[in-house]
Amino acid sequence: IAKEESNTQTIKTTCAYCGVGCGIEAEVDVENRVVSVKGDPEHPSNYGRLCSKGSALGETLGLSSRLLQPQVYGRPASWDDALSLVAEKFQAVIDEYGPEAVAFYGSGQLLTEDYYVANKLMKGFIGGSNIDTNSRLCMSSSVAGHKRAFGTDTVPACYDDFTEADLIVLVGSNTAWCHPVSFQRIRAAKEANPNLKVVVVDPRKTNTCDIADLHIPVKIGSDVALFNGLLSYLYQEDALDQAYIQAHTEGFEDAIQAAQTDAFNVYTVAEKCDLAPHVVETFFRWFKETDKTLTLYSQGVNQSSSGTDKVNSILNCHLATGRMGKPGTGPLSLTGQPNAMGGREVGGLANTLAAHMEFNPDDLDRVARFWNTESLTQAPGLPAVDLFDAVADGKIKAIWVMATNPVASMPNADKVRGAIENCDFVVVSDCVAHADTLDLAHVKLPAAGWSEKDGTVTNSERRISRQRALLPLAGDSKPDWWIITQLAHRMGFKDSFPYETNADIFREHAQLSGFENSENERLRDFNISKFSDISQAEYDALMPVQWPVTQDTPNGVDRFFANGGFYTPNRKAKLVAVESRKPENLPNKDWPLVLNSGRVRDQWHSMTRTALASRLNQHKPEPFVEITPADAEKYRLQNGHLAIIKSQWGEMLARVEVTDRLPQGDLFVPMHWTSQFSNHGRMGVVVNPVVDPISFQPESKHTPVSIAPFEAA
Ligand code: SF4
């Protein structure tokens, strides 16, 4: 893994940022704390490619922006004092109000080992369920859609399908900016395969459209009508795979009836989605004619009050055409963060248990026996929006936020700020010295940064990769798993948290994934029991591999469900009857425009790390709002001037960018700026806190707003 070369070592690791999960080769000069990075040519997720963010990682590792010592009420403290206080305060709240009065809020930046220990402590030993994660804002609709259709949260396709497909449909995904290396691979696949067509379904004409053969500027929120229309069309054209439907699915009749009621033909779809009929017809015909169709979808699908239904409307089309798990076919959800998938594996969401187990009597019994605990919580906890509402209401009195910044990133962010400000006891563990949430904490705990973290992450295609430490821990910082383990010891659970290394935790996670698994087909996909006895040396040398990893599948599995075998009681997938519905809050005379939100190419989340690389700040140096020329004229806005955007929940300032890349009536703003970088450019304060009723994922893509020129007082 590492070789000495003069004063430097070469170490293979995984990128800190998005869910593509690119492998990195880092040249490390430990003495001078200098790291230069390039893409790992052997890593199957990127084959040597990196994007602008990944290639600048070496420029973000300085110590000046780091939290280097624990702080208690603003004063430096020892780890022992800080953690003893956290244990004492949490225990006092639990003793007086019960375990549901404390909460953990995690992040897709945590390693799987960190997540495993946090979930085990909260659900298994504190006995509460209030542990949720910023991945709730990112992919929980995909999780819910997978479970409704497949019985489990199984991802059927993989990145190698980019080069196998003849039609790639990108839905609600600015892949060019948000998953850039996947975009590079699709572009290369298109150059190599003249038959490959790319369709982009997105209200905005993003940079992803540069490789599109067809852009479908669907109205925000109307995706279910588009895919219901596609299902109706395929049915009417006799283009469904009846053999697959009969053998491997149920619910077909109801799903077809709902689809036809919702979107009977091209013209109904065109009307509901604000599209030209010939655009709809072209998409439907291409889908019908192309067996090897791969559908990639992301936040434009997930971040919606009908996000789960949108996911199922896509899955229905693949199930009804048997386009599942064969090379070049299938649905593939693109996860936002580097370890959103790893969090799913170990119960990072409030409504799941470790090893993809659920809150049912069998799984609860199995987890309780494996952990040897009598305190295992028996019911799901609060998802993110509800969790912070409970903090605001005073029901949650102590919260520990790990590696994330909810005061900036949650919808209705000023309410979350107020909740954190008024909470009795707030702990934040993070690697940076300042962030909106961290700055409000009573106890600040310095966590290891990317270049010091050591463990595993899992990307969108289920590939487990090692993040390896490149540099010694900065200052007095510690790995997240160590910090949580130390809290567990101080709360009286030392024997159940005996971990001394990251490999100890990974081994236990692997053992749980295979614990009595042979009796439970439903959990077979998530089994990584091949690693149950993994040594530290083997763990350190672990090569990227897609789960499941068992004695039968020692090299992992790339695809699922080509021949059915779903994990519902009758082993059949469910075609879910869904009907389109409008977003929860609609524009009106006071809030006449729709605010869409998303990422920019060169920044990551709340910019605490990417802003440290000066070249990454050149691309988009300040918050901006995209608006059409017609709307700019209507609302008296000039390109390059400041505008004030208001909603029922808050207001923000942004620089006007007049563009024809989005439909009239829509605005687009980026999500990244926080009070640290632009106090008035915080998008989260404007976004409505509406959630999908099944996944509880917020509707971050659709908030009714007004806009006006900003006039300084
Ligand atoms: Fe990192 Fe994602 Fe860029 Fe790959 S595509 S280098 S994982 S940010």
Residues whose N, C-alpha, C, O or C-beta is under 5 A from the ligand:
A	BS01	SF4	C15 Y17 C18 V20 G21 C22 L50 C51 K53 G54 H179 P180 V181
